[in-house]
Amino acid sequence: MIDKPKKIGKYDVVDVLGRGAMGVVYRGHDPYVDRPVAIKIATNVGIEGAQGVARRMFVNEGRSAGRLDHPNILKVYEAGEENDLPYMVMEYIAGGDTLRNYCKEGSLLPVPVVMRIIRQAADALDYAHDQGVLHRDIKPANLMLTREGQAKIGDFGIARRIGADQTQIAGWFGSPLYMSPEQAQDLEMTPQSDLFSLGSVFYELLTGKAAFAAKGLTGLIQKILHEDPPPVHEIRTDVPEEVWVIRKKILEKDVTKRYKRGAEIVRDIDMLLNDVRNVPLIFSDDQKIQRMSTLVFFEGFGKAELKEVNKAAVWQRFAPGAHIFAEGSRENTAFFVIVDGAVMVDISGVQIKELESGECFGEMEYLAGGTRSASITTSRETTVLKVERDFKEWASLPCQLRMGTAFQAMLIKRLRETSRELARAMR
C-alpha cells in the first residue's frame, strides 16, 4: 500500500478509484488539456517475481491500446515511469461501471440494451483486429459501461500485436471462464478467439450464469471443448430465439462455423434491431431519471419534476447520419434533449452548429408552432429524449415553471452565441 501522491508526471492526483493485485488506479486531472483522467500505476514492481511481469504488462498495454482510437475502446493517452513505478494515463469514465455488476440475477439488463453493448464491443474488436491487436482477455470485468450506456473495452495488458517483433506477454493468460477452445488447448489464438470470449460474456449478461462453469480447471476445459451451455431462452423467457441464434454462432467450437470477424456480429445485430435507428431505449425509470439529472437542460429540476418529464417522454437511439427531421417539415412539434452523442444543425444546406449532450433542439417549433427551421442529422450514434405533448397539458405548475426557465436559459444562450458570431463576421 502506498500513500496517495499529489502528482504523477504532469498530472494532479485527485482521488483513489480502486486498488488491485497489480496496482492502484487514481482519478487525476490533466492541467494542460483541462480534462479528468484515470491514472493506473503498478505498485508491486518491488515484489520478487512480479517486477518483470508488471512492467511488461504496462508496456504491452501502452503499445497495444495506445495505437487504437475507437469510441468503444478505453483510450490510453500516455505511459511512463514516476519514481521507478510504471504508470499509464487513460480516459476517465465518470460514473462508469464494469459489466461484472450486470451478470447476476436481479441486476440483468434488458435484452435490447445487452444487444447494443455486444454490438459495440464487437465493433471495437473488429477495429482492434484490423489494427493487428488481439485482446486475449475479454471478460465482464474488462468491459466498462458508461452512464450513457456506452461500452468501453479496457485492459490490454496481455494483448498480442499480430506480426510485432517485440517481446510480448506470452503463455496461457486470460480468465479461464471466458477462454476459447483454442486457448484451452494452448493453440494459436486468432480474432475469432476474442469473439468466442465475447460470446461467453453475451451469454452471462443475458442469463446471469457463466456459459461454462465447473469445480476445477479440468472440468472447465472439458465443457469448453465438448459441451454447449443451456439454451438462453430456457433460462430467460424474454430472450427472442433470434438472439439465441446469434449467441450460438459466436460460441461455435468449430472456428469454421463461428463468426469470422466482429463486423459480422454487428451486421446481424443491426438486422435484428432494425438497423439500430429510431429504436426506443429500454431502461428503468430510475436509470432514466438519474441520467436526466446530469444534463444541463434539466439543471435545477427536482426528482419529482424529472419523473413528470420522463413520463411524457420517449427515449430513442439513432445511428450515425440519421435524419431526425428536415427543414420545412411539419411532421410534429416535438422538442428533443440530447442524452449522449451529437447532432448537426443544417440550414439551407449549410452546417450551422453541432449540438452535444445536454443541449436541446426543436424547441422553437415546440413552443411557437410552424415548420422546422433547420434540418437535424446525427453526427454519431446518439440518444435523445423526445417530448411531443405541450408541457402545459401534463406538467404540474412547479414543473411548468422549471420547463419555462430551462427554455429561457437555452434561448438566451443561443442568442448570445449568435451575437458573438455576428460580431466576429462584421470585423
C-alpha positions as CSV (number, residue, x, y, z in Angstrom):
1,M,0.0,0.0,0.0
2,I,1.4,3.4,-0.9
3,D,0.3,6.9,0.1
4,K,-1.6,8.9,-2.5
5,P,0.8,11.2,-4.3
6,K,0.0,14.8,-5.1
7,K,1.2,14.5,-8.7
8,I,2.2,11.8,-11.2
9,G,4.2,13.3,-14.0
10,K,2.3,16.4,-15.1
11,Y,-1.0,15.1,-13.7
12,D,-2.6,16.2,-10.4
13,V,-3.9,13.3,-8.4
14,V,-7.4,13.9,-7.1
15,D,-8.6,10.6,-5.5
16,V,-8.2,6.9,-5.4
17,L,-10.6,5.0,-7.8
18,G,-9.5,1.5,-6.8
19,R,-6.8,-0.9,-5.8
20,G,-5.9,-4.3,-7.1
21,A,-3.3,-7.0,-7.1
22,M,-1.3,-5.3,-9.8
23,G,-1.5,-1.7,-8.5
24,V,-3.8,1.2,-7.9
25,V,-5.9,3.5,-10.2
26,Y,-6.2,7.2,-9.3
27,R,-8.6,9.9,-10.6
28,G,-6.4,12.7,-11.9
29,H,-6.5,15.9,-13.8
30,D,-4.5,17.0,-16.8
31,P,-3.9,20.7,-16.2
32,Y,-2.6,21.3,-19.8
33,V,-5.7,19.9,-21.6
34,D,-8.0,20.6,-18.6
35,R,-9.7,17.2,-18.5
36,P,-10.1,14.4,-16.0
37,V,-8.0,11.3,-16.4
38,A,-7.6,7.9,-14.8
39,I,-4.0,7.0,-13.8
40,K,-3.0,3.4,-13.4
41,I,0.2,2.8,-11.5
42,A,2.0,-0.5,-10.8
43,T,2.7,-0.8,-7.1
44,N,4.1,-4.3,-6.9
45,V,7.2,-3.9,-9.0
46,G,9.4,-4.4,-6.0
47,I,7.9,-7.7,-5.1
48,E,10.1,-10.6,-6.0
49,G,9.0,-12.3,-9.3
50,A,6.4,-9.6,-10.1
51,Q,8.6,-6.8,-11.3
52,G,9.2,-8.1,-14.8
53,V,5.6,-9.1,-15.4
54,A,4.2,-5.8,-14.1
55,R,6.5,-3.6,-16.2
56,R,6.0,-5.8,-19.3
57,M,2.2,-5.7,-18.9
58,F,2.2,-1.9,-18.6
59,V,4.5,-1.5,-21.7
60,N,2.4,-4.0,-23.6
61,E,-0.9,-2.3,-22.8
62,G,0.6,1.1,-23.7
63,R,1.8,-0.2,-27.1
64,S,-1.4,-2.2,-27.8
65,A,-4.2,0.1,-26.7
66,G,-2.2,3.3,-27.3
67,R,-2.4,2.8,-31.0
68,L,-6.2,2.3,-31.0
69,D,-8.7,5.1,-31.4
70,H,-12.3,3.8,-31.3
71,P,-15.3,5.1,-29.3
72,N,-15.8,1.7,-27.6
73,I,-12.2,1.2,-26.6
74,L,-10.8,2.9,-23.4
75,K,-8.3,5.5,-24.6
76,V,-4.7,5.4,-23.4
77,Y,-3.2,8.9,-23.5
78,E,0.3,8.3,-22.2
79,A,2.6,5.8,-20.4
80,G,5.8,6.4,-18.5
81,E,7.6,6.0,-15.1
82,E,7.5,8.0,-12.0
83,N,10.0,7.2,-9.2
84,D,10.7,3.8,-10.9
85,L,6.9,3.0,-10.9
86,P,5.3,2.4,-14.3
87,Y,2.1,4.4,-14.8
88,M,-0.5,4.8,-17.6
89,V,-2.8,7.7,-18.2
90,M,-6.2,6.7,-19.5
91,E,-9.7,8.1,-20.4
92,Y,-11.7,8.7,-17.2
93,I,-15.2,7.3,-17.2
94,A,-17.4,9.3,-14.8
95,G,-19.9,7.1,-13.0
96,G,-18.8,4.1,-15.2
97,D,-19.1,0.5,-14.0
98,T,-17.9,-2.8,-15.3
99,L,-20.2,-5.4,-16.8
100,R,-19.4,-7.7,-13.9
101,N,-22.2,-6.0,-12.0
102,Y,-24.8,-6.8,-14.6
103,C,-24.1,-10.6,-14.8
104,K,-26.1,-11.5,-11.7
105,E,-29.7,-12.5,-11.3
106,G,-31.6,-9.4,-10.1
107,S,-29.3,-6.9,-11.9
108,L,-29.6,-8.2,-15.5
109,L,-30.1,-5.5,-18.2
110,P,-33.0,-5.5,-20.7
111,V,-32.3,-7.7,-23.8
112,P,-32.1,-4.7,-26.3
113,V,-29.6,-3.0,-24.0
114,V,-27.4,-6.2,-23.9
115,M,-27.7,-6.4,-27.7
116,R,-26.3,-2.9,-28.1
117,I,-23.5,-3.5,-25.6
118,I,-22.4,-6.6,-27.5
119,R,-22.8,-4.8,-30.8
120,Q,-20.5,-2.0,-29.6
121,A,-17.9,-4.5,-28.2
122,A,-17.9,-6.5,-31.5
123,D,-17.4,-3.3,-33.5
124,A,-14.5,-2.3,-31.2
125,L,-12.9,-5.8,-31.6
126,D,-13.3,-5.7,-35.3
127,Y,-11.4,-2.4,-35.4
128,A,-8.7,-3.7,-33.0
129,H,-8.2,-6.8,-35.1
130,D,-7.9,-4.7,-38.2
131,Q,-5.2,-2.8,-36.4
132,G,-3.4,-6.1,-35.7
133,V,-4.3,-6.3,-31.9
134,L,-5.7,-9.4,-30.2
135,H,-7.1,-8.6,-26.7
136,R,-6.9,-12.2,-25.3
137,D,-8.7,-11.4,-22.1
138,I,-12.3,-10.4,-22.9
139,K,-14.4,-10.7,-19.8
140,P,-17.1,-8.7,-18.0
141,A,-14.5,-7.0,-15.7
142,N,-12.7,-5.7,-18.7
143,L,-15.7,-4.0,-20.3
144,M,-16.8,-0.7,-18.9
145,L,-20.3,0.7,-19.2
146,T,-20.7,4.5,-19.1
147,R,-23.7,6.2,-17.6
148,E,-24.9,6.8,-21.2
149,G,-24.9,3.0,-21.8
150,Q,-21.7,3.0,-24.0
151,A,-19.4,0.0,-23.8
152,K,-15.7,0.5,-23.5
153,I,-13.2,-2.3,-23.8
154,G,-10.2,-1.9,-21.5
155,D,-7.2,-3.7,-20.0
156,F,-5.0,-4.7,-23.0
157,G,-2.2,-5.8,-20.6
158,I,-1.9,-9.3,-22.2
159,A,-2.9,-8.3,-25.7
160,R,-0.8,-9.5,-28.6
161,R,0.1,-7.4,-31.6
162,I,0.0,-9.5,-34.7
163,G,3.3,-9.5,-36.5
164,A,5.1,-7.4,-33.9
165,D,8.7,-8.4,-33.3
166,Q,8.9,-7.1,-29.7
167,T,8.9,-9.4,-26.8
168,Q,5.3,-9.6,-25.6
169,I,3.4,-11.2,-22.8
170,A,3.3,-14.9,-23.7
171,G,1.8,-18.0,-22.1
172,W,-1.6,-19.2,-21.0
173,F,-3.2,-16.0,-19.8
174,G,-6.7,-14.7,-19.6
175,S,-9.6,-15.7,-17.5
176,P,-10.4,-19.5,-17.7
177,L,-14.2,-18.9,-17.6
178,Y,-14.1,-16.9,-20.8
179,M,-11.3,-18.7,-22.8
180,S,-11.9,-20.1,-26.3
181,P,-11.4,-23.8,-27.3
182,E,-8.2,-22.7,-29.0
183,Q,-6.9,-21.1,-25.8
184,A,-8.0,-24.1,-23.7
185,Q,-5.8,-26.3,-25.9
186,D,-2.9,-23.8,-26.0
187,L,-3.3,-23.4,-29.7
188,E,-2.7,-20.3,-31.8
189,M,-5.2,-17.6,-31.0
190,T,-7.0,-15.6,-33.7
191,P,-9.5,-12.8,-33.8
192,Q,-12.2,-15.5,-33.6
193,S,-10.8,-16.4,-30.1
194,D,-11.7,-12.9,-28.8
195,L,-15.2,-13.3,-30.4
196,F,-15.7,-16.6,-28.5
197,S,-14.8,-14.9,-25.3
198,L,-17.3,-12.1,-26.1
199,G,-19.9,-14.8,-26.7
200,S,-19.4,-16.1,-23.2
201,V,-19.9,-12.5,-21.9
202,F,-23.0,-12.2,-24.0
203,Y,-24.4,-15.4,-22.5
204,E,-23.7,-14.3,-19.0
205,L,-25.3,-10.8,-19.5
206,L,-28.4,-12.5,-20.8
207,T,-28.8,-15.2,-18.2
208,G,-26.8,-14.2,-15.1
209,K,-24.9,-17.6,-15.4
210,A,-21.5,-18.4,-16.8
211,A,-21.6,-20.1,-20.2
212,F,-19.1,-22.7,-18.9
213,A,-18.7,-23.4,-15.2
214,A,-17.1,-26.4,-13.3
215,K,-15.5,-27.0,-10.0
216,G,-12.0,-27.5,-11.4
217,L,-9.9,-26.4,-14.4
218,T,-10.0,-29.8,-15.9
219,G,-13.8,-29.9,-15.8
220,L,-14.0,-26.4,-17.2
221,I,-11.8,-27.2,-20.2
222,Q,-13.9,-30.3,-20.8
223,K,-17.0,-28.2,-21.0
224,I,-15.5,-25.5,-23.2
225,L,-14.2,-28.2,-25.7
226,H,-17.2,-30.6,-25.8
227,E,-20.3,-29.1,-24.2
228,D,-22.8,-26.4,-25.1
229,P,-24.4,-24.2,-22.4
230,P,-28.1,-24.5,-21.9
231,P,-30.2,-22.5,-24.5
232,V,-30.6,-18.9,-23.3
233,H,-34.4,-18.9,-23.8
234,E,-34.8,-21.9,-21.4
235,I,-33.3,-19.7,-18.6
236,R,-34.7,-16.3,-19.6
237,T,-38.1,-16.4,-21.4
238,D,-38.0,-12.8,-22.7
239,V,-35.0,-13.6,-24.9
240,P,-36.1,-14.0,-28.6
241,E,-35.0,-17.1,-30.5
242,E,-33.1,-14.8,-32.9
243,V,-30.9,-13.6,-30.1
244,W,-30.1,-17.2,-29.1
245,V,-29.1,-18.0,-32.8
246,I,-26.6,-15.1,-32.8
247,R,-25.2,-16.2,-29.4
248,K,-24.9,-19.8,-30.5
249,K,-22.9,-18.8,-33.6
250,I,-20.5,-16.7,-31.5
251,L,-19.9,-19.7,-29.3
252,E,-19.3,-22.3,-32.0
253,K,-16.4,-24.5,-31.0
254,D,-15.6,-25.1,-34.7
255,V,-13.9,-21.9,-35.9
256,T,-15.2,-22.6,-39.5
257,K,-18.7,-22.2,-38.2
258,R,-18.0,-19.3,-35.8
259,Y,-18.3,-15.7,-36.8
260,K,-15.1,-14.8,-38.6
261,R,-15.0,-11.1,-37.5
262,G,-16.8,-8.7,-35.3
263,A,-18.3,-6.9,-38.3
264,E,-20.5,-10.0,-39.0
265,I,-21.9,-9.8,-35.5
266,V,-22.6,-6.1,-35.9
267,R,-24.4,-6.8,-39.1
268,D,-26.7,-9.5,-37.6
269,I,-27.5,-7.5,-34.5
270,D,-28.3,-4.4,-36.7
271,M,-30.7,-6.5,-38.7
272,L,-32.3,-7.8,-35.5
273,L,-32.6,-4.3,-34.1
274,N,-33.9,-2.8,-37.4
275,D,-30.6,-1.1,-38.2
276,V,-30.5,0.3,-34.7
277,R,-32.2,3.5,-35.8
278,N,-35.1,5.1,-34.0
279,V,-35.2,2.3,-31.5
280,P,-36.8,3.0,-28.1
281,L,-34.4,2.5,-25.3
282,I,-35.4,0.2,-22.5
283,F,-34.1,1.5,-19.3
284,S,-35.7,1.6,-15.9
285,D,-37.3,4.8,-14.8
286,D,-34.7,5.3,-12.1
287,Q,-31.9,4.9,-14.7
288,K,-33.5,7.5,-16.9
289,I,-34.1,10.0,-14.1
290,Q,-30.5,9.6,-12.9
291,R,-29.2,10.3,-16.4
292,M,-31.5,13.3,-16.8
293,S,-30.3,14.8,-13.6
294,T,-26.8,15.1,-15.1
295,L,-27.9,17.0,-18.2
296,V,-27.5,20.8,-18.4
297,F,-31.0,21.3,-19.7
298,F,-32.5,19.8,-16.6
299,E,-30.3,21.7,-14.1
300,G,-32.4,22.7,-11.1
301,F,-35.1,20.1,-11.7
302,G,-36.2,18.1,-8.7
303,K,-36.7,14.4,-8.8
304,A,-40.5,14.7,-8.9
305,E,-40.3,17.1,-11.8
306,L,-37.9,14.8,-13.7
307,K,-40.4,12.0,-13.2
308,E,-43.1,14.1,-14.8
309,V,-40.9,14.8,-17.8
310,N,-39.8,11.2,-18.2
311,K,-43.4,10.1,-18.1
312,A,-44.2,12.3,-21.1
313,A,-41.0,11.5,-23.0
314,V,-39.8,8.8,-25.3
315,W,-36.1,7.8,-25.4
316,Q,-34.7,7.0,-28.8
317,R,-31.4,5.8,-30.2
318,F,-30.2,6.9,-33.6
319,A,-27.4,5.6,-35.8
320,P,-24.7,8.0,-37.1
321,G,-26.0,10.0,-40.1
322,A,-29.7,9.5,-39.2
323,H,-32.1,12.4,-40.1
324,I,-34.2,13.2,-37.1
325,F,-36.2,15.9,-39.0
326,A,-35.8,18.0,-42.1
327,E,-36.0,21.7,-42.7
328,G,-39.5,22.8,-43.7
329,S,-41.2,19.7,-42.4
330,R,-44.4,19.7,-40.3
331,E,-44.3,16.1,-39.1
332,N,-44.6,17.0,-35.4
333,T,-43.9,19.8,-32.9
334,A,-41.7,17.7,-30.6
335,F,-38.6,19.0,-28.9
336,F,-35.5,16.9,-28.1
337,V,-32.8,16.8,-25.5
338,I,-29.5,15.1,-26.4
339,V,-28.7,12.4,-23.7
340,D,-25.5,11.4,-25.4
341,G,-23.9,11.8,-28.8
342,A,-24.2,14.9,-31.0
343,V,-26.3,16.3,-33.9
344,M,-25.6,18.7,-36.7
345,V,-27.9,21.7,-37.3
346,D,-28.1,22.4,-41.1
347,I,-29.9,25.4,-42.7
348,S,-30.3,25.6,-46.4
349,G,-27.5,23.1,-46.9
350,V,-25.1,24.9,-44.7
351,Q,-23.9,23.3,-41.5
352,I,-24.5,25.8,-38.7
353,K,-23.6,24.2,-35.4
354,E,-23.0,20.9,-33.7
355,L,-25.1,20.3,-30.6
356,E,-23.9,17.9,-27.9
357,S,-25.0,16.1,-24.7
358,G,-27.3,18.2,-22.5
359,E,-28.5,20.6,-25.3
360,C,-31.9,20.7,-26.8
361,F,-33.2,21.2,-30.4
362,G,-36.7,21.6,-32.0
363,E,-37.8,23.9,-29.1
364,M,-38.8,26.8,-31.3
365,E,-41.4,24.8,-33.2
366,Y,-42.5,23.1,-30.0
367,L,-43.1,26.5,-28.3
368,A,-44.4,28.5,-31.3
369,G,-45.5,26.0,-33.9
370,G,-44.7,26.3,-37.6
371,T,-42.4,24.4,-39.9
372,R,-39.0,23.2,-38.9
373,S,-36.4,26.0,-39.4
374,A,-33.4,23.6,-39.8
375,S,-32.5,20.0,-40.6
376,I,-31.1,17.8,-37.8
377,T,-28.8,14.9,-38.5
378,T,-26.8,12.8,-36.0
379,S,-23.0,13.2,-36.1
380,R,-22.5,9.9,-34.3
381,E,-24.6,7.3,-32.5
382,T,-26.9,9.4,-30.4
383,T,-29.6,9.0,-27.7
384,V,-32.3,11.6,-27.4
385,L,-35.2,12.3,-25.1
386,K,-38.3,13.3,-27.2
387,V,-41.3,15.2,-25.9
388,E,-44.3,15.8,-28.2
389,R,-47.2,17.0,-26.0
390,D,-47.4,20.6,-24.8
391,F,-45.9,20.6,-21.3
392,K,-48.9,22.7,-20.1
393,E,-51.0,19.6,-20.7
394,W,-49.1,17.2,-18.5
395,A,-46.8,19.1,-16.2
396,S,-47.6,20.4,-12.7
397,L,-47.2,24.1,-12.1
398,P,-43.7,23.7,-10.5
399,C,-42.6,21.6,-13.4
400,Q,-44.1,24.1,-15.9
401,L,-42.0,26.8,-14.3
402,R,-38.9,24.7,-14.5
403,M,-39.5,23.9,-18.2
404,G,-40.1,27.6,-18.9
405,T,-36.8,28.5,-17.1
406,A,-34.9,25.8,-19.0
407,F,-36.2,27.0,-22.4
408,Q,-35.5,30.6,-21.5
409,A,-31.9,29.8,-20.5
410,M,-31.3,27.8,-23.7
411,L,-32.7,30.6,-25.9
412,I,-30.6,33.2,-24.1
413,K,-27.5,31.0,-24.6
414,R,-28.3,30.7,-28.3
415,L,-28.9,34.4,-28.7
416,R,-25.6,35.2,-27.1
417,E,-23.8,32.7,-29.4
418,T,-25.5,34.2,-32.4
419,S,-24.5,37.7,-31.4
420,R,-20.9,36.7,-30.9
421,E,-20.8,35.1,-34.3
422,L,-22.3,38.2,-36.0
423,A,-19.8,40.4,-34.2
424,R,-16.9,38.2,-35.5
425,A,-18.3,38.2,-39.0
426,M,-18.5,42.0,-39.1
427,R,-14.9,42.6,-38.0
